[in-house]
Amino acid sequence: MLSVAGLLALMSVVLALPASGQQQGRVRLFIDPGDNYAFILDGKYRMQERELSLTPGRHTLTFWAPRRAIVDTAVQVVADSLSTFMLQLPWSAGWVAHTQELKRHRGKRFLTRSLPALATLGLGIWAGTAFVDHRNAYNELNDLEDSYSSLGVPREITSLKEERIPAAQDELARTRTTFLVSTGLFVAAAAGTWYAFRKTAREPVPVFEDKEKVRFDGLVWLPGAQGGTWAAGITVPIR
Amino acid sequence: MRTITTIGVCLGLLVLNGCYKDEVDVAALNTNPWDPDYTGPAFIEVVDERTAGPFPGGVFNQELTIKVDLSVLPVSSAITLRVVDQATGIAFDPVPQQAPGSDTFEFIHFNVTPGVETCYAIAVEVQFSTTRSETYCATP
């Protein structure tokens, strides 16, 4: 009874035989993306080469790259010749959906954070301006009170007491109300902003699960120096 | 939770501290002698009262020498006296200072009836407005 290791070793020898003893043709691959794609040759060999030496005839190629869709295609290899194969792998549907979901997530988080923050900023400016107005009104009233003792014209004193000081007091009361209202709104907006940041920080960010990779990582043949081995891929998303 | 409470209390104190609640009590502003509502001691005083006459036609004049305490008036500018007959409400011609900077004014009421008392409201006038008036009654 053959062991599993012995069976795999026997299969590697058998599968490696067709690649030897024939005139071969070369195929140079230009794949987009050019850095990290992989392909399966003839449904058996998983490879990442940029140039292939193959026996003449038709060969099937199954390309894949992270975030890209799997593309099945075929090349016709002519003996003693160099041919060029170009392919742009399309974005996978899962990746497109993920990017849209991520965009929605970021947009929602941006709105949830930026609107209260902008409101806080605006109300903070308003509160600051209101405070300055209130302080100016207070100073104006004090100046008027101080001017009483230095005035030397009865008519001006009457005007000061009956018109200017009451008007300044009304202005002081108005600016005080504005200051209190604006400060209250500012505090409320600041609290809302703090809550929005805290809430959005806890919301999970969408994670991309490359289902095309799961499909691609099926049982394939990995050629090696001693003929090759069978390999099985498994994807474990780490969050 | 304690941090939030502390921040809230600090903000509240900041807001309350930022409010200027001082207000001016207008009724308490009565210390300036130029103020018509001045409540301090009188600074207009009649120091002499005379009856002159009879002049041709049996006319008598009432003459008052009035002094104003310029030391209590914070501004030294050209002033006149405004004298009003309290019975009729008629104002006499403004009474000028005897000399620039002088505190003495000479008021003459022409053609008075001897034995009939007349009460005057006397006030200092500056730029067409007057101080608190002092009442003085005299009988020629």
Interface residues (C-beta under 8 A of the other chain):
Chain A: F131 H134 R135 A137 Y138 L141 N142 L144 E145 Y148 S149 S150 L151 G152 V153 P154 R155 E156 I157 T158 K161 I165 P166 A168 Q169 L172 R176 F179 L180 T183 V187
Chain B: G8 L11 V15 G18 C19 Y20 K21 D22 E23 V24 V26 L29 T31 N32 W34 D35 P36 D37 L73 P74 V75 S77 V126 Q127 F128 S129 T130 T131
